[in-house]
Amino acid sequence: MRLTLKSIVPRGLFGRAALILIVPVISIQLIVSVAFIQRHYAGVTKLMSHSIALEIGYLLQEIDQSGSLDEAQARVKPIAQALEITLVLPVAAAKIPAQDEIGTFDLSGHEVITSLRAKLSSTLALSLIDDESGQFKIFLQTKHGPVSMTLSRKRVSASNPHQLLVLMVFTAILMTLIAYVFLRNQLFPITRLAKAAEAFGRGETVAYRPRGALEVRAAGAAFLDMRARIERQIESRTLLLSGVSHDLRGPLQRLKLGLTLLPEDAETEALKQDVSDMERLVDEFLAFVRGDAMEEPEWVDPHDIARRVVANAARLGQSVSLWDLEPVGLVKLRAQAVTRALDNLVGNAVRYGTKTEISVASNDRFVRMIVEDNGPGIPESAREEAMVPFKRLDAARDPNQGGGVGLGLSIAADIARSHGGALRLGRSDRLNGLRAELTLRR
């Protein structure tokens, strides 16, 4: 797999905002740390080393100007004591290191050695290995033999440079945590708005109150207005069609009653068939307009819905069977609406094929209810058009010849969208007919 910048950058708003916050903080900390330690500490160490070199040079001058070792000891020891330098003259050659000694993590030791050697040409070796006393030694050659001088390390280098790093890291962590809290408070209202919109897309209405920044509050208020308008439109549409249904069913029932009083002949049977077709068309119109707006979601097993649809088809003498039922568990959805969508898909399949199979599959996010048949199928170029309301693809779907009004697939697609999914049409590899996949979000 090719690793790209896009693949490693967080996809969520919170992750990206945190990245925008953290990357500059870390970059600034690194730049300031490197610049400060390498420049400031190096400069301070060099300046302090030069000052010590002057004191050591003065002692060397006093030693070399003495006529004897005893005179040298008598002249420099009081001076060394006043300068807080422990001086040993002469020092045994065995105690002089063969080379300069420096600790592994000594940040300023190299600058100390460079500065002192540059100022004191008679330097034999320096031992900067820290001990409990926090001192270092410098060994120099004099006219009266080698001399060792022990000084406090604090006099030649800035003390405790790691404290700055610790303080900077601690401050960065503290500021990041504070920024995280503020960032979370700013992004949480956006997350709540997204969840409310997603739930409404599934047909659920969750409690939501705009909070957060002014822009987020404005977006939340706009969402609430939009949701209220859509709910009012759905309610008005449902009430309107319910009234139309009530008004149409009365005349249809009177027609049916009147037809029963007529003599039984071919013309009467044709009229009865026309009335039945009118009743079915009214039912389809109502199903399309009503959708699943009047039903509350509940926890159900999709397998039970599939078995119920197969049982209903069997009572009508239709060849519908279950093919594969993967374990799904309980899913929160509108059982009657999903049953209606599956019935429409099965009805469409048995109308144009002789064999229909239903299967159920799922993953962590979706449940898929698949209806396959061995009919002629739908060409790929016409599959989107087939889900358009009142759209019939050819004369074979003429309602006068036993077809519908082009609402079966539209109703199924609308129910799928209200559950956060979609209806996808394709070709069945097993039955060589239409494959209708009803996808529902878990």
C-alpha positions in Angstrom: 0.0 0.0 0.0 1.4 3.4 -1.0 1.8 5.7 1.9 0.8 9.3 1.2 0.3 12.4 3.2 -3.5 12.2 2.7 -3.6 8.6 4.1 -1.9 9.5 7.4 -3.7 12.8 8.0 -6.7 12.4 10.3 -10.0 12.4 8.5 -12.1 13.8 11.4 -12.5 17.5 12.1 -11.3 17.0 15.7 -8.1 15.1 14.7 -7.3 17.7 12.0 -7.8 20.6 14.4 -5.7 18.9 17.0 -3.0 18.4 14.4 -3.1 22.1 13.4 -2.7 22.9 17.1 0.0 20.4 18.0 2.3 20.7 15.0 3.1 24.4 15.4 3.6 24.0 19.2 6.1 21.1 18.7 7.9 22.9 15.9 8.3 26.1 17.9 9.5 24.1 20.9 12.1 22.3 18.8 13.3 25.4 17.0 13.6 27.4 20.3 15.3 24.6 22.1 17.9 24.0 19.5 18.6 27.7 18.9 18.7 28.5 22.6 20.9 25.6 23.6 23.3 25.8 20.7 23.6 29.6 20.6 22.8 31.0 24.1 24.3 28.2 26.2 27.3 27.9 23.9 27.9 31.6 24.0 27.5 31.8 27.8 29.8 28.8 28.3 32.4 30.4 26.0 32.3 33.7 27.9 32.6 32.0 31.3 35.4 29.8 30.1 37.4 32.8 28.9 37.0 34.4 32.3 38.3 31.3 34.1 41.1 31.0 31.5 42.3 34.5 32.6 42.4 33.4 36.3 44.3 30.2 35.4 46.7 32.1 33.2 47.5 34.5 36.0 48.3 31.5 38.3 50.5 30.0 35.6 52.3 33.3 35.3 53.0 33.5 39.0 54.3 29.9 39.0 56.6 30.5 36.0 58.0 33.7 37.6 59.0 31.9 40.8 62.6 30.9 41.2 61.9 27.6 42.9 59.1 25.1 43.6 58.7 26.2 47.2 58.5 29.8 46.2 55.9 29.0 43.5 53.8 27.1 46.0 54.0 29.9 48.5 53.0 32.6 45.9 50.1 30.8 44.2 48.3 28.9 46.9 46.9 32.0 48.7 45.8 33.4 45.3 44.3 30.0 44.3 42.4 29.8 47.6 41.0 33.3 47.0 39.9 32.4 43.5 38.3 29.2 44.9 40.6 27.0 42.9 42.1 23.8 44.4 45.7 23.7 43.2 48.2 20.8 43.4 51.8 21.4 42.5 53.4 19.3 41.4 51.0 16.5 40.4 52.0 12.9 39.7 52.2 12.1 36.0 50.1 8.9 36.6 47.2 11.0 37.7 47.1 13.0 34.4 44.6 11.5 31.9 46.0 10.4 28.5 43.3 12.5 26.8 40.4 14.8 27.6 37.5 13.2 29.5 33.9 14.3 28.9 30.5 12.8 29.8 28.3 11.3 27.1 25.4 13.7 27.6 27.6 16.8 28.4 25.9 19.5 26.3 28.5 22.2 26.9 31.7 20.2 27.7 33.1 20.4 24.1 32.8 24.2 24.2 34.6 24.3 27.6 37.5 22.2 26.3 37.8 24.2 23.1 37.7 27.6 24.8 40.3 26.6 27.6 42.7 25.0 25.1 42.5 28.0 22.9 43.5 30.3 25.8 45.9 28.0 27.7 48.4 26.5 25.3 50.1 24.6 28.1 47.0 22.5 28.8 47.8 18.8 29.1 44.3 17.4 29.7 40.9 18.2 31.0 38.6 15.9 33.0 35.0 17.0 32.8 33.4 13.8 34.1 30.9 15.0 36.6 31.1 13.6 40.1 29.2 14.3 43.3 31.1 17.5 44.0 30.2 19.0 40.6 33.8 19.9 39.8 36.2 19.4 36.9 40.0 19.3 36.7 42.5 20.9 34.3 46.1 19.7 34.1 48.8 22.1 32.8 52.5 22.1 32.2 54.6 24.6 34.2 58.3 25.3 34.7 58.2 23.5 38.0 56.3 20.5 36.7 52.7 19.5 36.0 50.0 21.3 38.0 46.3 20.3 38.5 43.6 22.8 39.2 40.1 21.8 40.4 37.2 24.2 39.8 33.5 24.2 40.1 31.8 23.2 36.9 29.3 26.0 37.4 32.1 28.6 36.8 32.7 27.5 33.2 29.2 26.6 31.8 25.6 27.5 32.3 24.1 25.3 34.9 21.4 22.8 34.4 20.5 23.4 30.7 18.1 20.4 30.9 15.9 22.4 33.3 15.0 24.6 30.4 14.0 21.6 28.3 11.9 20.1 31.1 10.2 23.5 31.7 9.5 23.9 28.0 8.1 20.4 27.6 5.9 20.8 30.7 4.6 24.1 29.5 3.9 22.7 26.1 2.0 19.8 27.5 0.0 22.0 29.9 -0.9 24.5 27.1 -1.8 21.6 24.8 -4.2 20.2 27.4 -5.8 23.6 27.9 -6.1 24.0 24.2 -7.6 20.5 23.9 -10.3 21.4 26.4 -11.2 24.6 24.5 -11.0 22.8 21.2 -13.2 20.0 22.3 -15.8 22.5 23.6 -15.8 24.2 20.2 -16.1 21.0 18.2 -18.6 19.2 20.4 -21.6 21.3 19.2 -20.6 20.5 15.6 -20.5 16.8 16.4 -24.0 17.1 18.0 -25.3 18.9 14.9 -23.9 16.2 12.7 -25.5 13.4 14.8 -28.8 15.2 14.8 -28.7 15.6 11.0 -27.7 12.0 10.5 -30.5 10.8 12.8 -33.0 12.9 10.9 -31.8 11.4 7.7 -32.7 8.0 9.1 -36.2 9.3 10.0 -35.4 9.8 13.7 -36.0 13.0 15.5 -33.5 13.5 18.4 -33.5 16.4 20.9 -31.1 19.1 19.7 -30.4 22.7 20.9 -27.9 25.0 19.1 -24.8 25.6 21.2 -21.2 26.7 20.6 -19.8 29.6 18.5 -22.1 32.0 16.7 -21.5 30.3 13.3 -22.3 26.8 14.8 -25.4 28.2 16.5 -26.5 29.7 13.2 -26.1 26.4 11.4 -28.0 24.6 14.2 -30.9 27.0 14.0 -31.0 26.6 10.2 -31.1 22.9 10.7 -34.0 23.1 13.2 -35.9 25.3 10.8 -35.3 22.9 7.9 -36.3 19.9 10.0 -39.5 21.6 11.2 -40.5 22.5 7.6 -39.8 19.0 6.3 -41.8 17.5 9.2 -44.7 19.8 8.4 -44.6 19.0 4.7 -44.6 15.2 5.5 -47.5 15.6 7.9 -49.5 17.7 5.4 -48.8 15.3 2.6 -49.9 12.3 4.7 -53.1 14.0 5.9 -53.9 15.1 2.3 -53.5 11.6 0.8 -55.3 10.0 3.8 -58.3 12.3 3.0 -58.1 11.5 -0.7 -57.9 7.8 0.1 -61.0 8.0 2.3 -62.9 9.9 -0.4 -61.9 7.5 -3.1 -62.7 4.3 -1.2 -66.3 5.2 -0.8 -67.1 5.4 -4.5 -65.0 2.3 -5.2 -67.0 0.3 -2.6 -70.3 1.4 -4.2 -69.0 0.4 -7.6 -68.1 -3.0 -6.3 -71.5 -3.4 -4.6 -73.2 -2.3 -7.8 -71.2 -4.8 -9.9 -72.3 -7.7 -7.7 -75.9 -7.0 -8.7 -75.2 -7.2 -12.4 -75.4 -10.4 -14.4 -72.2 -12.5 -14.4 -70.6 -12.1 -17.8 -67.3 -11.1 -19.5 -68.1 -7.4 -19.4 -68.9 -7.5 -15.7 -65.7 -9.4 -14.9 -63.7 -6.7 -16.8 -65.4 -4.0 -14.8 -64.6 -5.8 -11.5 -61.0 -6.1 -12.6 -60.9 -2.4 -13.3 -62.2 -1.6 -9.8 -59.6 -3.9 -8.3 -56.9 -2.2 -10.3 -58.1 1.2 -9.1 -58.0 0.0 -5.5 -54.5 -1.3 -5.9 -53.4 2.0 -7.5 -54.9 4.0 -4.6 -53.0 1.7 -2.2 -49.7 2.3 -4.1 -50.2 6.1 -4.1 -50.8 6.0 -0.4 -47.8 3.9 0.3 -45.6 6.2 -1.7 -46.9 9.4 0.0 -47.0 7.9 3.5 -43.6 6.3 3.4 -42.6 5.4 6.9 -43.3 8.8 8.5 -46.0 7.4 10.9 -44.0 4.5 12.3 -41.6 4.6 15.2 -38.3 2.6 14.9 -37.9 -0.5 17.0 -35.4 -3.3 17.6 -36.2 -6.2 15.2 -34.4 -9.1 13.6 -34.1 -8.6 9.8 -34.4 -12.3 9.4 -37.9 -12.2 10.7 -38.8 -9.6 8.1 -37.4 -11.7 5.3 -39.2 -14.8 6.6 -42.5 -12.8 6.8 -42.2 -11.6 3.2 -41.5 -15.1 2.0 -44.5 -16.4 3.9 -46.7 -13.7 2.4 -45.5 -14.6 -1.1 -46.1 -18.3 -0.5 -49.8 -17.6 0.5 -50.1 -15.9 -2.9 -48.6 -18.9 -4.7 -45.4 -17.0 -5.6 -42.1 -18.8 -6.0 -40.0 -16.9 -3.4 -37.4 -18.5 -1.1 -34.6 -17.7 1.3 -31.1 -18.1 -0.1 -28.6 -17.0 2.6 -29.2 -15.5 6.0 -26.0 -14.3 7.6 -26.1 -13.7 11.4 -27.2 -10.1 12.0 -28.8 -9.7 15.4 -31.2 -7.0 16.4 -31.3 -3.8 14.4 -33.2 -0.6 15.1 -35.5 0.2 12.1 -39.1 0.6 11.1 -40.3 -3.0 10.6 -43.5 -2.2 8.7 -41.7 0.2 6.3 -38.9 -2.3 5.6 -41.4 -5.0 5.1 -43.3 -2.8 2.6 -40.1 -2.1 0.7 -39.1 -5.8 0.6 -42.6 -6.7 -0.5 -42.3 -4.2 -3.4 -39.0 -5.6 -4.5 -40.4 -9.1 -4.3 -43.5 -8.1 -6.2 -41.4 -6.5 -8.9 -39.3 -9.7 -9.1 -42.1 -12.2 -9.3 -43.9 -10.0 -11.9 -41.0 -10.4 -14.4 -39.4 -13.7 -13.3 -40.3 -17.2 -12.3 -37.8 -17.6 -9.4 -37.0 -15.1 -6.6 -34.6 -15.5 -3.8 -34.0 -13.3 -0.7 -30.7 -13.1 1.2 -29.6 -11.0 4.2 -26.0 -9.9 4.9 -24.4 -7.4 7.2 -21.3 -5.7 8.4 -20.5 -3.3 11.2 -22.3 -0.4 9.6 -25.0 -1.7 7.3 -27.6 -4.5 6.8 -28.2 -5.6 3.3 -31.4 -7.3 2.2 -31.0 -8.6 -1.3 -33.7 -9.7 -3.7 -32.6 -11.6 -6.9 -34.7 -13.0 -9.7 -34.3 -14.8 -13.1 -36.2 -12.2 -15.1 -34.9 -10.0 -17.9 -33.4 -7.5 -15.5 -32.9 -3.8 -16.1 -30.2 -2.4 -18.4 -27.5 -0.5 -16.5 -28.3 2.7 -18.3 -31.9 2.6 -17.1 -31.4 1.6 -13.4 -31.4 5.1 -12.1 -34.4 6.0 -14.2 -36.2 2.9 -12.8 -36.3 4.4 -9.3 -37.9 7.7 -10.4 -41.5 7.9 -9.2 -44.2 7.1 -11.7 -41.6 6.0 -14.3 -42.3 2.9 -16.3 -39.5 1.6 -18.5 -41.5 -0.2 -21.2 -45.0 -1.2 -22.3 -44.7 -4.5 -20.4 -45.2 -2.5 -17.2 -48.4 -0.9 -18.3 -50.9 -1.0 -15.4 -53.6 -2.2 -17.8 -51.5 -5.3 -18.4 -51.0 -6.2 -14.7 -48.2 -3.8 -14.0 -48.0 -1.0 -11.5 -47.7 2.8 -11.7 -43.9 2.9 -11.3 -43.8 3.4 -7.6 -42.6 0.1 -6.2 -38.9 0.8 -6.6 -39.4 4.5 -5.6 -41.0 3.5 -2.4 -38.2 1.0 -1.6 -35.5 3.6 -2.4 -37.3 6.2 -0.2 -37.5 3.8 2.7 -33.8 2.9 2.3 -32.8 6.6 2.4 -34.9 7.2 5.5 -32.9 4.5 7.2 -29.6 6.1 6.2 -29.0 3.6 3.3 -29.8 3.3 -0.4 -31.4 1.0 -3.0 -28.9 -0.4 -5.5 -29.9 -2.2 -8.7 -27.5 -4.6 -10.5 -27.4 -7.9 -12.2 -27.6 -11.2 -10.4 -24.7 -13.5 -11.0 -26.6 -16.6 -9.8 -30.0 -16.1 -11.4 -29.0 -13.8 -14.3 -31.8 -11.4 -13.5 -32.2 -8.3 -11.5 -30.4 -7.9 -8.2 -32.0 -5.3 -5.9 -29.9 -4.6 -2.8 -31.7 -2.7 0.1 -29.0 -1.2 2.3 -30.0 0.0 5.8 -27.7 1.6 8.3 -27.4 -0.3 11.6 
